[in-house]
């Protein structure tokens, strides 16, 4: 591959990764995973602090 072709693909790599990550986050939020992660984070914090 020539250098220009590599540069062209590299220009699209960042936005492609951004769109893919946003799509995965939206999918997880729609499944209710956000609440699960929040509950686990709260439980871990309570164990580290020693309250729970």
mmCIF entry with sequence, helices, sheets and N, C-alpha, C, O atoms, coordinates in Angstrom:
data_MODEL
# 
_entry.id   MODEL 
# 
_entity.id                         1 
_entity.type                       polymer 
_entity.pdbx_number_of_molecules   1 
# 
_entity_poly.entity_id                      1 
_entity_poly.type                           'polypeptide(L)' 
_entity_poly.nstd_linkage                   no 
_entity_poly.nstd_monomer                   no 
_entity_poly.pdbx_seq_one_letter_code       
;(UNK)(UNK)(UNK)(UNK)(UNK)(UNK)(UNK)(UNK)(UNK)(UNK)(UNK)(UNK)(UNK)(UNK)(UNK)(UNK)
(UNK)(UNK)(UNK)(UNK)(UNK)(UNK)(UNK)(UNK)(UNK)(UNK)(UNK)(UNK)(UNK)(UNK)(UNK)(UNK)
(UNK)(UNK)(UNK)(UNK)(UNK)(UNK)(UNK)(UNK)(UNK)(UNK)(UNK)(UNK)(UNK)(UNK)(UNK)(UNK)
(UNK)(UNK)(UNK)(UNK)
;
_entity_poly.pdbx_seq_one_letter_code_can   XXXXXXXXXXXXXXXXXXXXXXXXXXXXXXXXXXXXXXXXXXXXXXXXXXXX 
_entity_poly.pdbx_strand_id                 A 
# 
loop_
_entity_poly_seq.entity_id 
_entity_poly_seq.num 
_entity_poly_seq.mon_id 
_entity_poly_seq.hetero 
1 1  UNK n 
1 2  UNK n 
1 3  UNK n 
1 4  UNK n 
1 5  UNK n 
1 6  UNK n 
1 7  UNK n 
1 8  UNK n 
1 9  UNK n 
1 10 UNK n 
1 11 UNK n 
1 12 UNK n 
1 13 UNK n 
1 14 UNK n 
1 15 UNK n 
1 16 UNK n 
1 17 UNK n 
1 18 UNK n 
1 19 UNK n 
1 20 UNK n 
1 21 UNK n 
1 22 UNK n 
1 23 UNK n 
1 24 UNK n 
1 25 UNK n 
1 26 UNK n 
1 27 UNK n 
1 28 UNK n 
1 29 UNK n 
1 30 UNK n 
1 31 UNK n 
1 32 UNK n 
1 33 UNK n 
1 34 UNK n 
1 35 UNK n 
1 36 UNK n 
1 37 UNK n 
1 38 UNK n 
1 39 UNK n 
1 40 UNK n 
1 41 UNK n 
1 42 UNK n 
1 43 UNK n 
1 44 UNK n 
1 45 UNK n 
1 46 UNK n 
1 47 UNK n 
1 48 UNK n 
1 49 UNK n 
1 50 UNK n 
1 51 UNK n 
1 52 UNK n 
# 
_struct_asym.id          A 
_struct_asym.entity_id   1 
# 
loop_
_struct_conf.conf_type_id 
_struct_conf.id 
_struct_conf.pdbx_PDB_helix_id 
_struct_conf.beg_label_comp_id 
_struct_conf.beg_label_asym_id 
_struct_conf.beg_label_seq_id 
_struct_conf.pdbx_beg_PDB_ins_code 
_struct_conf.end_label_comp_id 
_struct_conf.end_label_asym_id 
_struct_conf.end_label_seq_id 
_struct_conf.pdbx_end_PDB_ins_code 
_struct_conf.beg_auth_comp_id 
_struct_conf.beg_auth_asym_id 
_struct_conf.beg_auth_seq_id 
_struct_conf.end_auth_comp_id 
_struct_conf.end_auth_asym_id 
_struct_conf.end_auth_seq_id 
_struct_conf.pdbx_PDB_helix_class 
_struct_conf.details 
_struct_conf.pdbx_PDB_helix_length 
HELX_P HELX_P1 AA1 UNK A 3  ? UNK A 31 ? UNK A 3  UNK A 31 1 ? 29 
HELX_P HELX_P2 AA2 UNK A 33 ? UNK A 49 ? UNK A 33 UNK A 49 1 ? 17 
# 
_struct_conf_type.id          HELX_P 
_struct_conf_type.criteria    ? 
_struct_conf_type.reference   ? 
# 
loop_
_atom_site.group_PDB 
_atom_site.id 
_atom_site.type_symbol 
_atom_site.label_atom_id 
_atom_site.label_alt_id 
_atom_site.label_comp_id 
_atom_site.label_asym_id 
_atom_site.label_entity_id 
_atom_site.label_seq_id 
_atom_site.pdbx_PDB_ins_code 
_atom_site.Cartn_x 
_atom_site.Cartn_y 
_atom_site.Cartn_z 
_atom_site.occupancy 
_atom_site.B_iso_or_equiv 
_atom_site.pdbx_formal_charge 
_atom_site.auth_seq_id 
_atom_site.auth_comp_id 
_atom_site.auth_asym_id 
_atom_site.auth_atom_id 
_atom_site.pdbx_PDB_model_num 
ATOM 1   N N  . UNK A 1 1  ? 0.833   -1.182 0.000  1.00 0.00 ? 1  UNK A N  1 
ATOM 2   C CA . UNK A 1 1  ? 0.000   0.000  0.000  1.00 0.00 ? 1  UNK A CA 1 
ATOM 3   C C  . UNK A 1 1  ? 0.873   1.239  0.000  1.00 0.00 ? 1  UNK A C  1 
ATOM 4   O O  . UNK A 1 1  ? 1.922   1.290  0.642  1.00 0.00 ? 1  UNK A O  1 
ATOM 5   N N  . UNK A 1 2  ? 0.420   2.216  -0.724 1.00 0.00 ? 2  UNK A N  1 
ATOM 6   C CA . UNK A 1 2  ? 1.177   3.456  -0.743 1.00 0.00 ? 2  UNK A CA 1 
ATOM 7   C C  . UNK A 1 2  ? 0.875   4.268  0.513  1.00 0.00 ? 2  UNK A C  1 
ATOM 8   O O  . UNK A 1 2  ? -0.079  3.990  1.238  1.00 0.00 ? 2  UNK A O  1 
ATOM 9   N N  . UNK A 1 3  ? 1.693   5.257  0.747  1.00 0.00 ? 3  UNK A N  1 
ATOM 10  C CA . UNK A 1 3  ? 1.550   6.087  1.936  1.00 0.00 ? 3  UNK A CA 1 
ATOM 11  C C  . UNK A 1 3  ? 0.261   6.895  1.902  1.00 0.00 ? 3  UNK A C  1 
ATOM 12  O O  . UNK A 1 3  ? -0.368  7.097  2.940  1.00 0.00 ? 3  UNK A O  1 
ATOM 13  N N  . UNK A 1 4  ? -0.139  7.357  0.726  1.00 0.00 ? 4  UNK A N  1 
ATOM 14  C CA . UNK A 1 4  ? -1.368  8.145  0.620  1.00 0.00 ? 4  UNK A CA 1 
ATOM 15  C C  . UNK A 1 4  ? -2.597  7.315  0.958  1.00 0.00 ? 4  UNK A C  1 
ATOM 16  O O  . UNK A 1 4  ? -3.537  7.814  1.575  1.00 0.00 ? 4  UNK A O  1 
ATOM 17  N N  . UNK A 1 5  ? -2.591  6.068  0.561  1.00 0.00 ? 5  UNK A N  1 
ATOM 18  C CA . UNK A 1 5  ? -3.721  5.196  0.852  1.00 0.00 ? 5  UNK A CA 1 
ATOM 19  C C  . UNK A 1 5  ? -3.817  4.957  2.363  1.00 0.00 ? 5  UNK A C  1 
ATOM 20  O O  . UNK A 1 5  ? -4.913  4.978  2.924  1.00 0.00 ? 5  UNK A O  1 
ATOM 21  N N  . UNK A 1 6  ? -2.682  4.732  3.018  1.00 0.00 ? 6  UNK A N  1 
ATOM 22  C CA . UNK A 1 6  ? -2.669  4.526  4.459  1.00 0.00 ? 6  UNK A CA 1 
ATOM 23  C C  . UNK A 1 6  ? -3.173  5.763  5.183  1.00 0.00 ? 6  UNK A C  1 
ATOM 24  O O  . UNK A 1 6  ? -3.932  5.649  6.145  1.00 0.00 ? 6  UNK A O  1 
ATOM 25  N N  . UNK A 1 7  ? -2.766  6.933  4.739  1.00 0.00 ? 7  UNK A N  1 
ATOM 26  C CA . UNK A 1 7  ? -3.217  8.180  5.356  1.00 0.00 ? 7  UNK A CA 1 
ATOM 27  C C  . UNK A 1 7  ? -4.716  8.370  5.180  1.00 0.00 ? 7  UNK A C  1 
ATOM 28  O O  . UNK A 1 7  ? -5.392  8.885  6.071  1.00 0.00 ? 7  UNK A O  1 
ATOM 29  N N  . UNK A 1 8  ? -5.235  7.950  4.022  1.00 0.00 ? 8  UNK A N  1 
ATOM 30  C CA . UNK A 1 8  ? -6.675  8.068  3.772  1.00 0.00 ? 8  UNK A CA 1 
ATOM 31  C C  . UNK A 1 8  ? -7.461  7.189  4.739  1.00 0.00 ? 8  UNK A C  1 
ATOM 32  O O  . UNK A 1 8  ? -8.464  7.626  5.303  1.00 0.00 ? 8  UNK A O  1 
ATOM 33  N N  . UNK A 1 9  ? -7.009  5.952  4.929  1.00 0.00 ? 9  UNK A N  1 
ATOM 34  C CA . UNK A 1 9  ? -7.692  5.056  5.857  1.00 0.00 ? 9  UNK A CA 1 
ATOM 35  C C  . UNK A 1 9  ? -7.554  5.548  7.295  1.00 0.00 ? 9  UNK A C  1 
ATOM 36  O O  . UNK A 1 9  ? -8.489  5.424  8.086  1.00 0.00 ? 9  UNK A O  1 
ATOM 37  N N  . UNK A 1 10 ? -6.400  6.101  7.633  1.00 0.00 ? 10 UNK A N  1 
ATOM 38  C CA . UNK A 1 10 ? -6.176  6.595  8.985  1.00 0.00 ? 10 UNK A CA 1 
ATOM 39  C C  . UNK A 1 10 ? -7.105  7.756  9.306  1.00 0.00 ? 10 UNK A C  1 
ATOM 40  O O  . UNK A 1 10 ? -7.511  7.917  10.457 1.00 0.00 ? 10 UNK A O  1 
ATOM 41  N N  . UNK A 1 11 ? -7.446  8.560  8.321  1.00 0.00 ? 11 UNK A N  1 
ATOM 42  C CA . UNK A 1 11 ? -8.351  9.689  8.528  1.00 0.00 ? 11 UNK A CA 1 
ATOM 43  C C  . UNK A 1 11 ? -9.755  9.212  8.889  1.00 0.00 ? 11 UNK A C  1 
ATOM 44  O O  . UNK A 1 11 ? -10.477 9.918  9.593  1.00 0.00 ? 11 UNK A O  1 
ATOM 45  N N  . UNK A 1 12 ? -10.152 8.042  8.426  1.00 0.00 ? 12 UNK A N  1 
ATOM 46  C CA . UNK A 1 12 ? -11.482 7.505  8.722  1.00 0.00 ? 12 UNK A CA 1 
ATOM 47  C C  . UNK A 1 12 ? -11.502 6.618  9.960  1.00 0.00 ? 12 UNK A C  1 
ATOM 48  O O  . UNK A 1 12 ? -12.580 6.276  10.448 1.00 0.00 ? 12 UNK A O  1 
ATOM 49  N N  . UNK A 1 13 ? -10.364 6.245  10.469 1.00 0.00 ? 13 UNK A N  1 
ATOM 50  C CA . UNK A 1 13 ? -10.297 5.311  11.586 1.00 0.00 ? 13 UNK A CA 1 
ATOM 51  C C  . UNK A 1 13 ? -10.871 5.918  12.862 1.00 0.00 ? 13 UNK A C  1 
ATOM 52  O O  . UNK A 1 13 ? -11.661 5.262  13.541 1.00 0.00 ? 13 UNK A O  1 
ATOM 53  N N  . UNK A 1 14 ? -10.507 7.130  13.202 1.00 0.00 ? 14 UNK A N  1 
ATOM 54  C CA . UNK A 1 14 ? -10.999 7.768  14.424 1.00 0.00 ? 14 UNK A CA 1 
ATOM 55  C C  . UNK A 1 14 ? -12.511 7.907  14.450 1.00 0.00 ? 14 UNK A C  1 
ATOM 56  O O  . UNK A 1 14 ? -13.151 7.459  15.401 1.00 0.00 ? 14 UNK A O  1 
ATOM 57  N N  . UNK A 1 15 ? -13.099 8.520  13.424 1.00 0.00 ? 15 UNK A N  1 
ATOM 58  C CA . UNK A 1 15 ? -14.564 8.628  13.408 1.00 0.00 ? 15 UNK A CA 1 
ATOM 59  C C  . UNK A 1 15 ? -15.276 7.279  13.393 1.00 0.00 ? 15 UNK A C  1 
ATOM 60  O O  . UNK A 1 15 ? -16.357 7.146  13.966 1.00 0.00 ? 15 UNK A O  1 
ATOM 61  N N  . UNK A 1 16 ? -14.686 6.282  12.747 1.00 0.00 ? 16 UNK A N  1 
ATOM 62  C CA . UNK A 1 16 ? -15.304 4.957  12.716 1.00 0.00 ? 16 UNK A CA 1 
ATOM 63  C C  . UNK A 1 16 ? -15.320 4.340  14.111 1.00 0.00 ? 16 UNK A C  1 
ATOM 64  O O  . UNK A 1 16 ? -16.318 3.743  14.515 1.00 0.00 ? 16 UNK A O  1 
ATOM 65  N N  . UNK A 1 17 ? -14.226 4.481  14.843 1.00 0.00 ? 17 UNK A N  1 
ATOM 66  C CA . UNK A 1 17 ? -14.166 3.955  16.207 1.00 0.00 ? 17 UNK A CA 1 
ATOM 67  C C  . UNK A 1 17 ? -15.150 4.708  17.097 1.00 0.00 ? 17 UNK A C  1 
ATOM 68  O O  . UNK A 1 17 ? -15.816 4.101  17.935 1.00 0.00 ? 17 UNK A O  1 
ATOM 69  N N  . UNK A 1 18 ? -15.245 6.023  16.920 1.00 0.00 ? 18 UNK A N  1 
ATOM 70  C CA . UNK A 1 18 ? -16.180 6.828  17.697 1.00 0.00 ? 18 UNK A CA 1 
ATOM 71  C C  . UNK A 1 18 ? -17.625 6.387  17.460 1.00 0.00 ? 18 UNK A C  1 
ATOM 72  O O  . UNK A 1 18 ? -18.386 6.216  18.411 1.00 0.00 ? 18 UNK A O  1 
ATOM 73  N N  . UNK A 1 19 ? -17.997 6.206  16.212 1.00 0.00 ? 19 UNK A N  1 
ATOM 74  C CA . UNK A 1 19 ? -19.363 5.774  15.892 1.00 0.00 ? 19 UNK A CA 1 
ATOM 75  C C  . UNK A 1 19 ? -19.653 4.375  16.444 1.00 0.00 ? 19 UNK A C  1 
ATOM 76  O O  . UNK A 1 19 ? -20.743 4.121  16.956 1.00 0.00 ? 19 UNK A O  1 
ATOM 77  N N  . UNK A 1 20 ? -18.684 3.481  16.338 1.00 0.00 ? 20 UNK A N  1 
ATOM 78  C CA . UNK A 1 20 ? -18.879 2.127  16.852 1.00 0.00 ? 20 UNK A CA 1 
ATOM 79  C C  . UNK A 1 20 ? -19.055 2.139  18.367 1.00 0.00 ? 20 UNK A C  1 
ATOM 80  O O  . UNK A 1 20 ? -19.909 1.430  18.899 1.00 0.00 ? 20 UNK A O  1 
ATOM 81  N N  . UNK A 1 21 ? -18.246 2.946  19.065 1.00 0.00 ? 21 UNK A N  1 
ATOM 82  C CA . UNK A 1 21 ? -18.363 2.989  20.520 1.00 0.00 ? 21 UNK A CA 1 
ATOM 83  C C  . UNK A 1 21 ? -19.680 3.620  20.954 1.00 0.00 ? 21 UNK A C  1 
ATOM 84  O O  . UNK A 1 21 ? -20.276 3.179  21.936 1.00 0.00 ? 21 UNK A O  1 
ATOM 85  N N  . UNK A 1 22 ? -20.142 4.635  20.244 1.00 0.00 ? 22 UNK A N  1 
ATOM 86  C CA . UNK A 1 22 ? -21.430 5.257  20.565 1.00 0.00 ? 22 UNK A CA 1 
ATOM 87  C C  . UNK A 1 22 ? -22.576 4.277  20.335 1.00 0.00 ? 22 UNK A C  1 
ATOM 88  O O  . UNK A 1 22 ? -23.527 4.235  21.115 1.00 0.00 ? 22 UNK A O  1 
ATOM 89  N N  . UNK A 1 23 ? -22.486 3.494  19.272 1.00 0.00 ? 23 UNK A N  1 
ATOM 90  C CA . UNK A 1 23 ? -23.522 2.498  18.993 1.00 0.00 ? 23 UNK A CA 1 
ATOM 91  C C  . UNK A 1 23 ? -23.558 1.432  20.078 1.00 0.00 ? 23 UNK A C  1 
ATOM 92  O O  . UNK A 1 23 ? -24.635 0.996  20.487 1.00 0.00 ? 23 UNK A O  1 
ATOM 93  N N  . UNK A 1 24 ? -22.376 1.007  20.550 1.00 0.00 ? 24 UNK A N  1 
ATOM 94  C CA . UNK A 1 24 ? -22.323 -0.009 21.608 1.00 0.00 ? 24 UNK A CA 1 
ATOM 95  C C  . UNK A 1 24 ? -22.860 0.539  22.924 1.00 0.00 ? 24 UNK A C  1 
ATOM 96  O O  . UNK A 1 24 ? -23.542 -0.173 23.660 1.00 0.00 ? 24 UNK A O  1 
ATOM 97  N N  . UNK A 1 25 ? -22.558 1.795  23.223 1.00 0.00 ? 25 UNK A N  1 
ATOM 98  C CA . UNK A 1 25 ? -23.087 2.398  24.446 1.00 0.00 ? 25 UNK A CA 1 
ATOM 99  C C  . UNK A 1 25 ? -24.608 2.510  24.379 1.00 0.00 ? 25 UNK A C  1 
ATOM 100 O O  . UNK A 1 25 ? -25.289 2.227  25.365 1.00 0.00 ? 25 UNK A O  1 
ATOM 101 N N  . UNK A 1 26 ? -25.148 2.916  23.240 1.00 0.00 ? 26 UNK A N  1 
ATOM 102 C CA . UNK A 1 26 ? -26.598 3.029  23.086 1.00 0.00 ? 26 UNK A CA 1 
ATOM 103 C C  . UNK A 1 26 ? -27.259 1.662  23.241 1.00 0.00 ? 26 UNK A C  1 
ATOM 104 O O  . UNK A 1 26 ? -28.317 1.549  23.860 1.00 0.00 ? 26 UNK A O  1 
ATOM 105 N N  . UNK A 1 27 ? -26.646 0.640  22.687 1.00 0.00 ? 27 UNK A N  1 
ATOM 106 C CA . UNK A 1 27 ? -27.182 -0.713 22.806 1.00 0.00 ? 27 UNK A CA 1 
ATOM 107 C C  . UNK A 1 27 ? -27.197 -1.161 24.269 1.00 0.00 ? 27 UNK A C  1 
ATOM 108 O O  . UNK A 1 27 ? -28.182 -1.738 24.731 1.00 0.00 ? 27 UNK A O  1 
ATOM 109 N N  . UNK A 1 28 ? -26.111 -0.897 24.995 1.00 0.00 ? 28 UNK A N  1 
ATOM 110 C CA . UNK A 1 28 ? -26.042 -1.277 26.401 1.00 0.00 ? 28 UNK A CA 1 
ATOM 111 C C  . UNK A 1 28 ? -27.049 -0.519 27.242 1.00 0.00 ? 28 UNK A C  1 
ATOM 112 O O  . UNK A 1 28 ? -27.664 -1.099 28.137 1.00 0.00 ? 28 UNK A O  1 
ATOM 113 N N  . UNK A 1 29 ? -27.230 0.766  26.973 1.00 0.00 ? 29 UNK A N  1 
ATOM 114 C CA . UNK A 1 29 ? -28.210 1.558  27.714 1.00 0.00 ? 29 UNK A CA 1 
ATOM 115 C C  . UNK A 1 29 ? -29.617 1.036  27.460 1.00 0.00 ? 29 UNK A C  1 
ATOM 116 O O  . UNK A 1 29 ? -30.421 0.951  28.388 1.00 0.00 ? 29 UNK A O  1 
ATOM 117 N N  . UNK A 1 30 ? -29.925 0.686  26.217 1.00 0.00 ? 30 UNK A N  1 
ATOM 118 C CA . UNK A 1 30 ? -31.256 0.155  25.891 1.00 0.00 ? 30 UNK A CA 1 
ATOM 119 C C  . UNK A 1 30 ? -31.523 -1.178 26.573 1.00 0.00 ? 30 UNK A C  1 
ATOM 120 O O  . UNK A 1 30 ? -32.676 -1.507 26.854 1.00 0.00 ? 30 UNK A O  1 
ATOM 121 N N  . UNK A 1 31 ? -30.478 -1.948 26.842 1.00 0.00 ? 31 UNK A N  1 
ATOM 122 C CA . UNK A 1 31 ? -30.646 -3.240 27.515 1.00 0.00 ? 31 UNK A CA 1 
ATOM 123 C C  . UNK A 1 31 ? -30.718 -3.097 29.028 1.00 0.00 ? 31 UNK A C  1 
ATOM 124 O O  . UNK A 1 31 ? -31.009 -4.070 29.722 1.00 0.00 ? 31 UNK A O  1 
ATOM 125 N N  . UNK A 1 32 ? -30.459 -1.900 29.553 1.00 0.00 ? 32 UNK A N  1 
ATOM 126 C CA . UNK A 1 32 ? -30.513 -1.695 30.989 1.00 0.00 ? 32 UNK A CA 1 
ATOM 127 C C  . UNK A 1 32 ? -29.201 -1.985 31.694 1.00 0.00 ? 32 UNK A C  1 
ATOM 128 O O  . UNK A 1 32 ? -29.174 -2.121 32.917 1.00 0.00 ? 32 UNK A O  1 
ATOM 129 N N  . UNK A 1 33 ? -28.130 -2.081 30.955 1.00 0.00 ? 33 UNK A N  1 
ATOM 130 C CA . UNK A 1 33 ? -26.842 -2.406 31.538 1.00 0.00 ? 33 UNK A CA 1 
ATOM 131 C C  . UNK A 1 33 ? -26.278 -1.256 32.377 1.00 0.00 ? 33 UNK A C  1 
ATOM 132 O O  . UNK A 1 33 ? -25.445 -1.483 33.254 1.00 0.00 ? 33 UNK A O  1 
ATOM 133 N N  . UNK A 1 34 ? -26.721 -0.039 32.118 1.00 0.00 ? 34 UNK A N  1 
ATOM 134 C CA . UNK A 1 34 ? -26.214 1.100  32.863 1.00 0.00 ? 34 UNK A CA 1 
ATOM 135 C C  . UNK A 1 34 ? -26.541 0.957  34.351 1.00 0.00 ? 34 UNK A C  1 
ATOM 136 O O  . UNK A 1 34 ? -25.701 1.263  35.198 1.00 0.00 ? 34 UNK A O  1 
ATOM 137 N N  . UNK A 1 35 ? -27.725 0.505  34.671 1.00 0.00 ? 35 UNK A N  1 
ATOM 138 C CA . UNK A 1 35 ? -28.130 0.325  36.069 1.00 0.00 ? 35 UNK A CA 1 
ATOM 139 C C  . UNK A 1 35 ? -27.325 -0.796 36.722 1.00 0.00 ? 35 UNK A C  1 
ATOM 140 O O  . UNK A 1 35 ? -26.967 -0.696 37.895 1.00 0.00 ? 35 UNK A O  1 
ATOM 141 N N  . UNK A 1 36 ? -27.038 -1.851 35.981 1.00 0.00 ? 36 UNK A N  1 
ATOM 142 C CA . UNK A 1 36 ? -26.258 -2.969 36.513 1.00 0.00 ? 36 UNK A CA 1 
ATOM 143 C C  . UNK A 1 36 ? -24.845 -2.495 36.871 1.00 0.00 ? 36 UNK A C  1 
ATOM 144 O O  . UNK A 1 36 ? -24.326 -2.814 37.941 1.00 0.00 ? 36 UNK A O  1 
ATOM 145 N N  . UNK A 1 37 ? -24.235 -1.737 35.971 1.00 0.00 ? 37 UNK A N  1 
ATOM 146 C CA . UNK A 1 37 ? -22.878 -1.241 36.215 1.00 0.00 ? 37 UNK A CA 1 
ATOM 147 C C  . UNK A 1 37 ? -22.866 -0.288 37.405 1.00 0.00 ? 37 UNK A C  1 
ATOM 148 O O  . UNK A 1 37 ? -21.955 -0.342 38.231 1.00 0.00 ? 37 UNK A O  1 
ATOM 149 N N  . UNK A 1 38 ? -23.861 0.577  37.499 1.00 0.00 ? 38 UNK A N  1 
ATOM 150 C CA . UNK A 1 38 ? -23.938 1.508  38.622 1.00 0.00 ? 38 UNK A CA 1 
ATOM 151 C C  . UNK A 1 38 ? -24.090 0.760  39.940 1.00 0.00 ? 38 UNK A C  1 
ATOM 152 O O  . UNK A 1 38 ? -23.434 1.110  40.921 1.00 0.00 ? 38 UNK A O  1 
ATOM 153 N N  . UNK A 1 39 ? -24.930 -0.247 39.984 1.00 0.00 ? 39 UNK A N  1 
ATOM 154 C CA . UNK A 1 39 ? -25.110 -1.037 41.206 1.00 0.00 ? 39 UNK A CA 1 
ATOM 155 C C  . UNK A 1 39 ? -23.815 -1.729 41.625 1.00 0.00 ? 39 UNK A C  1 
ATOM 156 O O  . UNK A 1 39 ? -23.484 -1.761 42.811 1.00 0.00 ? 39 UNK A O  1 
ATOM 157 N N  . UNK A 1 40 ? -23.080 -2.283 40.657 1.00 0.00 ? 40 UNK A N  1 
ATOM 158 C CA . UNK A 1 40 ? -21.814 -2.938 40.977 1.00 0.00 ? 40 UNK A CA 1 
ATOM 159 C C  . UNK A 1 40 ? -20.794 -1.926 41.488 1.00 0.00 ? 40 UNK A C  1 
ATOM 160 O O  . UNK A 1 40 ? -20.045 -2.220 42.420 1.00 0.00 ? 40 UNK A O  1 
ATOM 161 N N  . UNK A 1 41 ? -20.756 -0.748 40.893 1.00 0.00 ? 41 UNK A N  1 
ATOM 162 C CA . UNK A 1 41 ? -19.818 0.285  41.336 1.00 0.00 ? 41 UNK A CA 1 
ATOM 163 C C  . UNK A 1 41 ? -20.130 0.726  42.757 1.00 0.00 ? 41 UNK A C  1 
ATOM 164 O O  . UNK A 1 41 ? -19.220 0.922  43.563 1.00 0.00 ? 41 UNK A O  1 
ATOM 165 N N  . UNK A 1 42 ? -21.398 0.883  43.067 1.00 0.00 ? 42 UNK A N  1 
ATOM 166 C CA . UNK A 1 42 ? -21.787 1.275  44.420 1.00 0.00 ? 42 UNK A CA 1 
ATOM 167 C C  . UNK A 1 42 ? -21.393 0.197  45.418 1.00 0.00 ? 42 UNK A C  1 
ATOM 168 O O  . UNK A 1 42 ? -20.883 0.503  46.496 1.00 0.00 ? 42 UNK A O  1 
ATOM 169 N N  . UNK A 1 43 ? -21.630 -1.068 45.064 1.00 0.00 ? 43 UNK A N  1 
ATOM 170 C CA . UNK A 1 43 ? -21.290 -2.162 45.957 1.00 0.00 ? 43 UNK A CA 1 
ATOM 171 C C  . UNK A 1 43 ? -19.777 -2.238 46.210 1.00 0.00 ? 43 UNK A C  1 
ATOM 172 O O  . UNK A 1 43 ? -19.349 -2.456 47.343 1.00 0.00 ? 43 UNK A O  1 
ATOM 173 N N  . UNK A 1 44 ? -18.982 -2.060 45.170 1.00 0.00 ? 44 UNK A N  1 
ATOM 174 C CA . UNK A 1 44 ? -17.528 -2.095 45.318 1.00 0.00 ? 44 UNK A CA 1 
ATOM 175 C C  . UNK A 1 44 ? -17.060 -0.941 46.190 1.00 0.00 ? 44 UNK A C  1 
ATOM 176 O O  . UNK A 1 44 ? -16.203 -1.136 47.052 1.00 0.00 ? 44 UNK A O  1 
ATOM 177 N N  . UNK A 1 45 ? -17.602 0.255  45.988 1.00 0.00 ? 45 UNK A N  1 
ATOM 178 C CA . UNK A 1 45 ? -17.206 1.405  46.803 1.00 0.00 ? 45 UNK A CA 1 
ATOM 179 C C  . UNK A 1 45 ? -17.558 1.192  48.263 1.00 0.00 ? 45 UNK A C  1 
ATOM 180 O O  . UNK A 1 45 ? -16.772 1.519  49.152 1.00 0.00 ? 45 UNK A O  1 
ATOM 181 N N  . UNK A 1 46 ? -18.732 0.647  48.511 1.00 0.00 ? 46 UNK A N  1 
ATOM 182 C CA . UNK A 1 46 ? -19.142 0.419  49.892 1.00 0.00 ? 46 UNK A CA 1 
ATOM 183 C C  . UNK A 1 46 ? -18.225 -0.608 50.569 1.00 0.00 ? 46 UNK A C  1 
ATOM 184 O O  . UNK A 1 46 ? -17.938 -0.484 51.759 1.00 0.00 ? 46 UNK A O  1 
ATOM 185 N N  . UNK A 1 47 ? -17.764 -1.617 49.825 1.00 0.00 ? 47 UNK A N  1 
ATOM 186 C CA . UNK A 1 47 ? -16.859 -2.605 50.390 1.00 0.00 ? 47 UNK A CA 1 
ATOM 187 C C  . UNK A 1 47 ? -15.489 -2.005 50.669 1.00 0.00 ? 47 UNK A C  1 
ATOM 188 O O  . UNK A 1 47 ? -14.868 -2.320 51.685 1.00 0.00 ? 47 UNK A O  1 
ATOM 189 N N  . UNK A 1 48 ? -15.014 -1.148 49.780 1.00 0.00 ? 48 UNK A N  1 
ATOM 190 C CA . UNK A 1 48 ? -13.691 -0.535 49.976 1.00 0.00 ? 48 UNK A CA 1 
ATOM 191 C C  . UNK A 1 48 ? -13.689 0.428  51.152 1.00 0.00 ? 48 UNK A C  1 
ATOM 192 O O  . UNK A 1 48 ? -12.727 0.477  51.918 1.00 0.00 ? 48 UNK A O  1 
ATOM 193 N N  . UNK A 1 49 ? -14.748 1.182  51.294 1.00 0.00 ? 49 UNK A N  1 
ATOM 194 C CA . UNK A 1 49 ? -14.840 2.139  52.392 1.00 0.00 ? 49 UNK A CA 1 
ATOM 195 C C  . UNK A 1 49 ? -15.093 1.406  53.709 1.00 0.00 ? 49 UNK A C  1 
ATOM 196 O O  . UNK A 1 49 ? -14.674 1.869  54.770 1.00 0.00 ? 49 UNK A O  1 
ATOM 197 N N  . UNK A 1 50 ? -15.758 0.297  53.644 1.00 0.00 ? 50 UNK A N  1 
ATOM 198 C CA . UNK A 1 50 ? -16.020 -0.492 54.838 1.00 0.00 ? 50 UNK A CA 1 
ATOM 199 C C  . UNK A 1 50 ? -17.395 -0.253 55.437 1.00 0.00 ? 50 UNK A C  1 
ATOM 200 O O  . UNK A 1 50 ? -17.663 -0.678 56.561 1.00 0.00 ? 50 UNK A O  1 
ATOM 201 N N  . UNK A 1 51 ? -18.264 0.420  54.704 1.00 0.00 ? 51 UNK A N  1 
ATOM 202 C CA . UNK A 1 51 ? -19.609 0.689  55.216 1.00 0.00 ? 51 UNK A CA 1 
ATOM 203 C C  . UNK A 1 51 ? -20.475 -0.555 55.102 1.00 0.00 ? 51 UNK A C  1 
ATOM 204 O O  . UNK A 1 51 ? -21.220 -0.896 56.020 1.00 0.00 ? 51 UNK A O  1 
ATOM 205 N N  . UNK A 1 52 ? -20.365 -1.235 53.949 1.00 0.00 ? 52 UNK A N  1 
ATOM 206 C CA . UNK A 1 52 ? -21.259 -2.363 53.706 1.00 0.00 ? 52 UNK A CA 1 
ATOM 207 C C  . UNK A 1 52 ? -20.663 -3.589 54.164 1.00 0.00 ? 52 UNK A C  1 
ATOM 208 O O  . UNK A 1 52 ? -21.270 -4.653 54.044 1.00 0.00 ? 52 UNK A O  1 
# 
